[in-house]
């Protein structure tokens, strides 16, 4: 088992090192996660976390109502940026762009869909940088 995602498709990805997190709102919030509806998905060692981050962005792009720009355009652009990262195109610049985009979505979206999409994306970047071809961890959007 490599990863656990709690809270549905917009829940943060927790690596093995965080499996001891108590199942309560405060503990998950302290670790940049959320409980959401309480669903739990377990991923084995074959999961590609960059592709899971892409899935989160694409999910948001498909489900967006289109009312606000950060969610409507941000998720579409986020999917494209992750595609660039997966193709090893200006990887460092695109990772930085993805982090900025996540911050915009987190704080500028009008609803939880756009505001929560950064949770799985940033947690994948932070805890599994090797899947993005990165050597260092990234900071969470504040």
Rosetta constraint file for C-alpha pairs under 8 A:
AtomPair CA 1 CA 16 HARMONIC 7.73 0.50
AtomPair CA 1 CA 42 HARMONIC 6.97 0.50
AtomPair CA 1 CA 43 HARMONIC 5.94 0.50
AtomPair CA 1 CA 44 HARMONIC 4.29 0.50
AtomPair CA 1 CA 45 HARMONIC 5.82 0.50
AtomPair CA 2 CA 15 HARMONIC 6.19 0.50
AtomPair CA 2 CA 16 HARMONIC 6.13 0.50
AtomPair CA 2 CA 42 HARMONIC 7.81 0.50
AtomPair CA 2 CA 43 HARMONIC 5.87 0.50
AtomPair CA 2 CA 44 HARMONIC 5.13 0.50
AtomPair CA 2 CA 45 HARMONIC 5.03 0.50
AtomPair CA 2 CA 47 HARMONIC 7.81 0.50
AtomPair CA 3 CA 13 HARMONIC 6.23 0.50
AtomPair CA 3 CA 14 HARMONIC 5.60 0.50
AtomPair CA 3 CA 15 HARMONIC 4.81 0.50
AtomPair CA 3 CA 16 HARMONIC 6.34 0.50
AtomPair CA 3 CA 42 HARMONIC 5.99 0.50
AtomPair CA 3 CA 43 HARMONIC 5.12 0.50
AtomPair CA 3 CA 44 HARMONIC 6.85 0.50
AtomPair CA 3 CA 45 HARMONIC 7.98 0.50
AtomPair CA 4 CA 13 HARMONIC 5.77 0.50
AtomPair CA 4 CA 14 HARMONIC 5.25 0.50
AtomPair CA 4 CA 15 HARMONIC 6.64 0.50
AtomPair CA 4 CA 16 HARMONIC 7.90 0.50
AtomPair CA 4 CA 19 HARMONIC 7.71 0.50
AtomPair CA 4 CA 40 HARMONIC 6.90 0.50
AtomPair CA 4 CA 41 HARMONIC 5.73 0.50
AtomPair CA 4 CA 42 HARMONIC 4.60 0.50
AtomPair CA 4 CA 43 HARMONIC 6.20 0.50
AtomPair CA 5 CA 9 HARMONIC 7.90 0.50
AtomPair CA 5 CA 11 HARMONIC 5.80 0.50
AtomPair CA 5 CA 12 HARMONIC 5.81 0.50
AtomPair CA 5 CA 13 HARMONIC 4.66 0.50
AtomPair CA 5 CA 14 HARMONIC 6.18 0.50
AtomPair CA 5 CA 40 HARMONIC 5.73 0.50
AtomPair CA 5 CA 41 HARMONIC 5.14 0.50
AtomPair CA 5 CA 42 HARMONIC 6.48 0.50
AtomPair CA 6 CA 11 HARMONIC 5.27 0.50
AtomPair CA 6 CA 12 HARMONIC 6.69 0.50
AtomPair CA 6 CA 13 HARMONIC 7.37 0.50
AtomPair CA 6 CA 33 HARMONIC 7.97 0.50
AtomPair CA 6 CA 34 HARMONIC 7.04 0.50
AtomPair CA 6 CA 35 HARMONIC 5.76 0.50
AtomPair CA 6 CA 36 HARMONIC 7.39 0.50
AtomPair CA 6 CA 38 HARMONIC 6.19 0.50
AtomPair CA 6 CA 39 HARMONIC 5.57 0.50
AtomPair CA 6 CA 40 HARMONIC 4.55 0.50
AtomPair CA 6 CA 41 HARMONIC 6.48 0.50
AtomPair CA 7 CA 11 HARMONIC 4.63 0.50
AtomPair CA 7 CA 12 HARMONIC 7.77 0.50
AtomPair CA 7 CA 34 HARMONIC 6.18 0.50
AtomPair CA 7 CA 35 HARMONIC 4.52 0.50
AtomPair CA 7 CA 36 HARMONIC 4.09 0.50
AtomPair CA 7 CA 37 HARMONIC 5.24 0.50
AtomPair CA 7 CA 38 HARMONIC 4.83 0.50
AtomPair CA 7 CA 39 HARMONIC 5.00 0.50
AtomPair CA 7 CA 40 HARMONIC 6.51 0.50
AtomPair CA 8 CA 36 HARMONIC 6.72 0.50
AtomPair CA 8 CA 37 HARMONIC 6.71 0.50
AtomPair CA 8 CA 38 HARMONIC 7.23 0.50
AtomPair CA 8 CA 39 HARMONIC 5.45 0.50
AtomPair CA 8 CA 40 HARMONIC 7.02 0.50
AtomPair CA 8 CA 41 HARMONIC 7.79 0.50
AtomPair CA 9 CA 56 HARMONIC 6.60 0.50
AtomPair CA 9 CA 120 HARMONIC 7.82 0.50
AtomPair CA 10 CA 56 HARMONIC 6.62 0.50
AtomPair CA 10 CA 113 HARMONIC 7.71 0.50
AtomPair CA 10 CA 116 HARMONIC 5.82 0.50
AtomPair CA 10 CA 117 HARMONIC 5.35 0.50
AtomPair CA 10 CA 118 HARMONIC 7.83 0.50
AtomPair CA 10 CA 119 HARMONIC 6.39 0.50
AtomPair CA 10 CA 120 HARMONIC 5.84 0.50
AtomPair CA 11 CA 33 HARMONIC 6.43 0.50
AtomPair CA 11 CA 34 HARMONIC 5.90 0.50
AtomPair CA 11 CA 35 HARMONIC 7.06 0.50
AtomPair CA 11 CA 36 HARMONIC 7.09 0.50
AtomPair CA 11 CA 116 HARMONIC 7.57 0.50
AtomPair CA 11 CA 119 HARMONIC 6.08 0.50
AtomPair CA 11 CA 120 HARMONIC 5.63 0.50
AtomPair CA 12 CA 32 HARMONIC 7.21 0.50
AtomPair CA 12 CA 33 HARMONIC 5.02 0.50
AtomPair CA 12 CA 34 HARMONIC 6.80 0.50
AtomPair CA 12 CA 119 HARMONIC 4.85 0.50
AtomPair CA 12 CA 120 HARMONIC 4.17 0.50
AtomPair CA 12 CA 121 HARMONIC 7.65 0.50
AtomPair CA 12 CA 122 HARMONIC 7.92 0.50
AtomPair CA 12 CA 123 HARMONIC 5.66 0.50
AtomPair CA 12 CA 124 HARMONIC 7.77 0.50
AtomPair CA 13 CA 33 HARMONIC 7.83 0.50
AtomPair CA 13 CA 119 HARMONIC 7.91 0.50
AtomPair CA 13 CA 120 HARMONIC 5.65 0.50
AtomPair CA 13 CA 123 HARMONIC 5.58 0.50
AtomPair CA 13 CA 124 HARMONIC 6.18 0.50
AtomPair CA 14 CA 18 HARMONIC 5.74 0.50
AtomPair CA 14 CA 19 HARMONIC 6.88 0.50
AtomPair CA 14 CA 123 HARMONIC 7.31 0.50
AtomPair CA 14 CA 127 HARMONIC 7.66 0.50
AtomPair CA 15 CA 19 HARMONIC 6.82 0.50
AtomPair CA 15 CA 127 HARMONIC 6.61 0.50
AtomPair CA 21 CA 27 HARMONIC 6.44 0.50
AtomPair CA 21 CA 28 HARMONIC 6.96 0.50
AtomPair CA 22 CA 27 HARMONIC 5.99 0.50
AtomPair CA 22 CA 28 HARMONIC 7.51 0.50
AtomPair CA 23 CA 27 HARMONIC 7.01 0.50
AtomPair CA 23 CA 28 HARMONIC 7.14 0.50
AtomPair CA 23 CA 35 HARMONIC 7.81 0.50
AtomPair CA 24 CA 28 HARMONIC 6.32 0.50
AtomPair CA 24 CA 35 HARMONIC 7.41 0.50
AtomPair CA 25 CA 29 HARMONIC 6.02 0.50
AtomPair CA 25 CA 34 HARMONIC 6.70 0.50
AtomPair CA 25 CA 35 HARMONIC 6.36 0.50
AtomPair CA 26 CA 30 HARMONIC 6.09 0.50
AtomPair CA 27 CA 31 HARMONIC 6.59 0.50
AtomPair CA 28 CA 32 HARMONIC 6.31 0.50
AtomPair CA 28 CA 33 HARMONIC 4.70 0.50
AtomPair CA 28 CA 34 HARMONIC 5.42 0.50
AtomPair CA 28 CA 35 HARMONIC 6.86 0.50
AtomPair CA 29 CA 33 HARMONIC 5.15 0.50
AtomPair CA 29 CA 34 HARMONIC 5.92 0.50
AtomPair CA 32 CA 119 HARMONIC 7.19 0.50
AtomPair CA 32 CA 123 HARMONIC 7.86 0.50
AtomPair CA 33 CA 119 HARMONIC 6.74 0.50
AtomPair CA 35 CA 39 HARMONIC 7.81 0.50
AtomPair CA 43 CA 47 HARMONIC 6.28 0.50
AtomPair CA 47 CA 52 HARMONIC 7.89 0.50
AtomPair CA 48 CA 52 HARMONIC 6.45 0.50
AtomPair CA 48 CA 131 HARMONIC 6.26 0.50
AtomPair CA 49 CA 53 HARMONIC 6.11 0.50
AtomPair CA 49 CA 124 HARMONIC 5.70 0.50
AtomPair CA 49 CA 125 HARMONIC 7.99 0.50
AtomPair CA 49 CA 128 HARMONIC 6.63 0.50
AtomPair CA 49 CA 131 HARMONIC 5.89 0.50
AtomPair CA 49 CA 132 HARMONIC 7.83 0.50
AtomPair CA 50 CA 54 HARMONIC 6.29 0.50
AtomPair CA 50 CA 82 HARMONIC 7.47 0.50
AtomPair CA 50 CA 86 HARMONIC 7.39 0.50
AtomPair CA 50 CA 124 HARMONIC 6.78 0.50
AtomPair CA 50 CA 125 HARMONIC 7.52 0.50
AtomPair CA 50 CA 131 HARMONIC 5.55 0.50
AtomPair CA 50 CA 132 HARMONIC 5.60 0.50
AtomPair CA 51 CA 55 HARMONIC 6.15 0.50
AtomPair CA 52 CA 56 HARMONIC 6.43 0.50
AtomPair CA 52 CA 120 HARMONIC 7.98 0.50
AtomPair CA 52 CA 121 HARMONIC 7.85 0.50
AtomPair CA 52 CA 124 HARMONIC 7.74 0.50
AtomPair CA 53 CA 57 HARMONIC 6.54 0.50
AtomPair CA 53 CA 82 HARMONIC 7.79 0.50
AtomPair CA 53 CA 120 HARMONIC 6.16 0.50
AtomPair CA 53 CA 121 HARMONIC 4.55 0.50
AtomPair CA 53 CA 122 HARMONIC 7.99 0.50
AtomPair CA 53 CA 124 HARMONIC 6.31 0.50
AtomPair CA 54 CA 58 HARMONIC 6.08 0.50
AtomPair CA 54 CA 78 HARMONIC 7.72 0.50
AtomPair CA 54 CA 79 HARMONIC 5.62 0.50
AtomPair CA 54 CA 82 HARMONIC 5.97 0.50
AtomPair CA 54 CA 83 HARMONIC 7.60 0.50
AtomPair CA 54 CA 121 HARMONIC 7.54 0.50
AtomPair CA 55 CA 59 HARMONIC 5.88 0.50
AtomPair CA 55 CA 79 HARMONIC 7.99 0.50
AtomPair CA 56 CA 60 HARMONIC 6.28 0.50
AtomPair CA 56 CA 117 HARMONIC 6.28 0.50
AtomPair CA 56 CA 120 HARMONIC 6.70 0.50
AtomPair CA 56 CA 121 HARMONIC 6.79 0.50
AtomPair CA 57 CA 61 HARMONIC 6.23 0.50
AtomPair CA 57 CA 75 HARMONIC 5.09 0.50
AtomPair CA 57 CA 76 HARMONIC 7.06 0.50
AtomPair CA 57 CA 78 HARMONIC 5.96 0.50
AtomPair CA 57 CA 79 HARMONIC 5.36 0.50
AtomPair CA 57 CA 117 HARMONIC 6.61 0.50
AtomPair CA 57 CA 121 HARMONIC 7.60 0.50
AtomPair CA 58 CA 62 HARMONIC 6.17 0.50
AtomPair CA 58 CA 75 HARMONIC 6.62 0.50
AtomPair CA 58 CA 76 HARMONIC 6.84 0.50
AtomPair CA 58 CA 79 HARMONIC 5.75 0.50
AtomPair CA 59 CA 63 HARMONIC 6.07 0.50
AtomPair CA 60 CA 64 HARMONIC 5.63 0.50
AtomPair CA 60 CA 71 HARMONIC 7.27 0.50
AtomPair CA 60 CA 75 HARMONIC 5.87 0.50
AtomPair CA 60 CA 113 HARMONIC 6.55 0.50
AtomPair CA 60 CA 114 HARMONIC 6.78 0.50
AtomPair CA 60 CA 117 HARMONIC 6.72 0.50
AtomPair CA 61 CA 71 HARMONIC 7.31 0.50
AtomPair CA 61 CA 72 HARMONIC 6.22 0.50
AtomPair CA 61 CA 73 HARMONIC 7.80 0.50
AtomPair CA 61 CA 75 HARMONIC 4.96 0.50
AtomPair CA 61 CA 76 HARMONIC 5.34 0.50
AtomPair CA 64 CA 71 HARMONIC 6.50 0.50
AtomPair CA 64 CA 72 HARMONIC 5.84 0.50
AtomPair CA 64 CA 113 HARMONIC 7.25 0.50
AtomPair CA 64 CA 114 HARMONIC 7.66 0.50
AtomPair CA 65 CA 72 HARMONIC 7.39 0.50
AtomPair CA 66 CA 71 HARMONIC 7.16 0.50
AtomPair CA 66 CA 72 HARMONIC 4.93 0.50
AtomPair CA 67 CA 72 HARMONIC 7.22 0.50
AtomPair CA 68 CA 72 HARMONIC 6.10 0.50
AtomPair CA 68 CA 109 HARMONIC 6.31 0.50
AtomPair CA 68 CA 110 HARMONIC 6.40 0.50
AtomPair CA 69 CA 73 HARMONIC 5.38 0.50
AtomPair CA 69 CA 74 HARMONIC 6.85 0.50
AtomPair CA 69 CA 109 HARMONIC 7.49 0.50
AtomPair CA 70 CA 74 HARMONIC 4.76 0.50
AtomPair CA 70 CA 75 HARMONIC 7.43 0.50
AtomPair CA 70 CA 104 HARMONIC 6.42 0.50
AtomPair CA 70 CA 105 HARMONIC 4.99 0.50
AtomPair CA 70 CA 108 HARMONIC 6.00 0.50
AtomPair CA 70 CA 109 HARMONIC 5.39 0.50
AtomPair CA 70 CA 114 HARMONIC 6.98 0.50
AtomPair CA 71 CA 75 HARMONIC 5.58 0.50
AtomPair CA 71 CA 105 HARMONIC 6.04 0.50
AtomPair CA 71 CA 109 HARMONIC 5.76 0.50
AtomPair CA 71 CA 113 HARMONIC 7.52 0.50
AtomPair CA 71 CA 114 HARMONIC 4.60 0.50
AtomPair CA 71 CA 115 HARMONIC 7.80 0.50
AtomPair CA 72 CA 76 HARMONIC 6.73 0.50
AtomPair CA 73 CA 77 HARMONIC 6.01 0.50
AtomPair CA 74 CA 78 HARMONIC 5.78 0.50
AtomPair CA 74 CA 101 HARMONIC 6.48 0.50
AtomPair CA 74 CA 102 HARMONIC 8.00 0.50
AtomPair CA 74 CA 104 HARMONIC 7.97 0.50
AtomPair CA 74 CA 105 HARMONIC 6.55 0.50
AtomPair CA 75 CA 79 HARMONIC 6.17 0.50
AtomPair CA 75 CA 114 HARMONIC 7.66 0.50
AtomPair CA 76 CA 80 HARMONIC 6.52 0.50
AtomPair CA 77 CA 81 HARMONIC 6.13 0.50
AtomPair CA 78 CA 82 HARMONIC 6.19 0.50
AtomPair CA 78 CA 98 HARMONIC 6.34 0.50
AtomPair CA 78 CA 101 HARMONIC 6.99 0.50
AtomPair CA 79 CA 83 HARMONIC 6.27 0.50
AtomPair CA 80 CA 84 HARMONIC 6.39 0.50
AtomPair CA 81 CA 85 HARMONIC 6.37 0.50
AtomPair CA 81 CA 94 HARMONIC 6.10 0.50
AtomPair CA 81 CA 95 HARMONIC 7.96 0.50
AtomPair CA 81 CA 97 HARMONIC 7.66 0.50
AtomPair CA 81 CA 98 HARMONIC 6.58 0.50
AtomPair CA 82 CA 86 HARMONIC 6.11 0.50
AtomPair CA 82 CA 94 HARMONIC 7.58 0.50
AtomPair CA 82 CA 95 HARMONIC 7.99 0.50
AtomPair CA 82 CA 98 HARMONIC 7.51 0.50
AtomPair CA 83 CA 87 HARMONIC 6.26 0.50
AtomPair CA 84 CA 88 HARMONIC 6.25 0.50
AtomPair CA 84 CA 89 HARMONIC 5.17 0.50
AtomPair CA 84 CA 90 HARMONIC 7.48 0.50
AtomPair CA 84 CA 91 HARMONIC 7.30 0.50
AtomPair CA 84 CA 94 HARMONIC 7.13 0.50
AtomPair CA 85 CA 89 HARMONIC 5.75 0.50
AtomPair CA 85 CA 90 HARMONIC 7.16 0.50
AtomPair CA 85 CA 91 HARMONIC 5.08 0.50
AtomPair CA 85 CA 94 HARMONIC 6.29 0.50
AtomPair CA 85 CA 95 HARMONIC 7.12 0.50
AtomPair CA 85 CA 132 HARMONIC 6.73 0.50
AtomPair CA 86 CA 132 HARMONIC 6.90 0.50
AtomPair CA 88 CA 133 HARMONIC 7.90 0.50
AtomPair CA 89 CA 94 HARMONIC 7.79 0.50
AtomPair CA 90 CA 94 HARMONIC 6.04 0.50
AtomPair CA 91 CA 95 HARMONIC 6.07 0.50
AtomPair CA 91 CA 133 HARMONIC 7.72 0.50
AtomPair CA 92 CA 96 HARMONIC 6.30 0.50
AtomPair CA 92 CA 134 HARMONIC 7.67 0.50
AtomPair CA 93 CA 97 HARMONIC 6.15 0.50
AtomPair CA 94 CA 98 HARMONIC 5.99 0.50
AtomPair CA 95 CA 99 HARMONIC 6.28 0.50
AtomPair CA 96 CA 100 HARMONIC 6.33 0.50
AtomPair CA 97 CA 101 HARMONIC 6.05 0.50
AtomPair CA 98 CA 102 HARMONIC 6.09 0.50
AtomPair CA 99 CA 103 HARMONIC 6.36 0.50
AtomPair CA 99 CA 122 HARMONIC 7.14 0.50
AtomPair CA 99 CA 140 HARMONIC 7.80 0.50
AtomPair CA 99 CA 141 HARMONIC 6.75 0.50
AtomPair CA 100 CA 104 HARMONIC 6.34 0.50
AtomPair CA 100 CA 141 HARMONIC 7.60 0.50
AtomPair CA 101 CA 105 HARMONIC 6.19 0.50
AtomPair CA 102 CA 106 HARMONIC 5.93 0.50
AtomPair CA 102 CA 117 HARMONIC 7.71 0.50
AtomPair CA 102 CA 118 HARMONIC 5.01 0.50
AtomPair CA 102 CA 121 HARMONIC 7.82 0.50
AtomPair CA 102 CA 122 HARMONIC 7.50 0.50
AtomPair CA 102 CA 141 HARMONIC 6.86 0.50
AtomPair CA 103 CA 107 HARMONIC 6.18 0.50
AtomPair CA 103 CA 118 HARMONIC 7.42 0.50
AtomPair CA 103 CA 141 HARMONIC 5.08 0.50
AtomPair CA 103 CA 142 HARMONIC 6.99 0.50
AtomPair CA 104 CA 108 HARMONIC 5.40 0.50
AtomPair CA 104 CA 109 HARMONIC 7.64 0.50
AtomPair CA 105 CA 109 HARMONIC 5.31 0.50
AtomPair CA 105 CA 114 HARMONIC 5.60 0.50
AtomPair CA 105 CA 115 HARMONIC 5.53 0.50
AtomPair CA 105 CA 117 HARMONIC 7.66 0.50
AtomPair CA 105 CA 118 HARMONIC 7.06 0.50
AtomPair CA 106 CA 114 HARMONIC 6.52 0.50
AtomPair CA 106 CA 115 HARMONIC 3.97 0.50
AtomPair CA 106 CA 116 HARMONIC 6.37 0.50
AtomPair CA 106 CA 117 HARMONIC 7.47 0.50
AtomPair CA 106 CA 118 HARMONIC 6.24 0.50
AtomPair CA 106 CA 141 HARMONIC 7.95 0.50
AtomPair CA 107 CA 115 HARMONIC 6.44 0.50
AtomPair CA 108 CA 115 HARMONIC 7.34 0.50
AtomPair CA 109 CA 113 HARMONIC 7.95 0.50
AtomPair CA 109 CA 114 HARMONIC 5.19 0.50
AtomPair CA 109 CA 115 HARMONIC 5.41 0.50
AtomPair CA 110 CA 114 HARMONIC 7.27 0.50
AtomPair CA 110 CA 115 HARMONIC 7.45 0.50
AtomPair CA 111 CA 115 HARMONIC 6.21 0.50
AtomPair CA 112 CA 116 HARMONIC 5.45 0.50
AtomPair CA 113 CA 117 HARMONIC 6.12 0.50
AtomPair CA 114 CA 118 HARMONIC 7.74 0.50
AtomPair CA 117 CA 121 HARMONIC 6.83 0.50
AtomPair CA 118 CA 122 HARMONIC 5.64 0.50
AtomPair CA 119 CA 123 HARMONIC 5.97 0.50
AtomPair CA 120 CA 124 HARMONIC 6.00 0.50
AtomPair CA 121 CA 125 HARMONIC 6.34 0.50
AtomPair CA 122 CA 126 HARMONIC 5.93 0.50
AtomPair CA 122 CA 138 HARMONIC 7.97 0.50
AtomPair CA 122 CA 140 HARMONIC 6.21 0.50
AtomPair CA 122 CA 141 HARMONIC 7.63 0.50
AtomPair CA 123 CA 127 HARMONIC 5.83 0.50
AtomPair CA 123 CA 128 HARMONIC 7.84 0.50
AtomPair CA 123 CA 140 HARMONIC 7.73 0.50
AtomPair CA 124 CA 128 HARMONIC 5.37 0.50
AtomPair CA 124 CA 129 HARMONIC 7.20 0.50
AtomPair CA 125 CA 129 HARMONIC 5.13 0.50
AtomPair CA 125 CA 132 HARMONIC 7.14 0.50
AtomPair CA 125 CA 137 HARMONIC 6.95 0.50
AtomPair CA 125 CA 138 HARMONIC 6.40 0.50
AtomPair CA 126 CA 137 HARMONIC 4.90 0.50
AtomPair CA 126 CA 138 HARMONIC 4.97 0.50
AtomPair CA 126 CA 139 HARMONIC 6.70 0.50
AtomPair CA 126 CA 140 HARMONIC 7.32 0.50
AtomPair CA 127 CA 137 HARMONIC 6.81 0.50
AtomPair CA 128 CA 132 HARMONIC 7.45 0.50
AtomPair CA 128 CA 137 HARMONIC 7.77 0.50
AtomPair CA 129 CA 133 HARMONIC 6.40 0.50
AtomPair CA 129 CA 134 HARMONIC 4.93 0.50
AtomPair CA 129 CA 135 HARMONIC 6.27 0.50
AtomPair CA 129 CA 136 HARMONIC 6.49 0.50
AtomPair CA 129 CA 137 HARMONIC 5.88 0.50
AtomPair CA 129 CA 138 HARMONIC 7.82 0.50
AtomPair CA 130 CA 134 HARMONIC 5.24 0.50
AtomPair CA 130 CA 135 HARMONIC 6.21 0.50
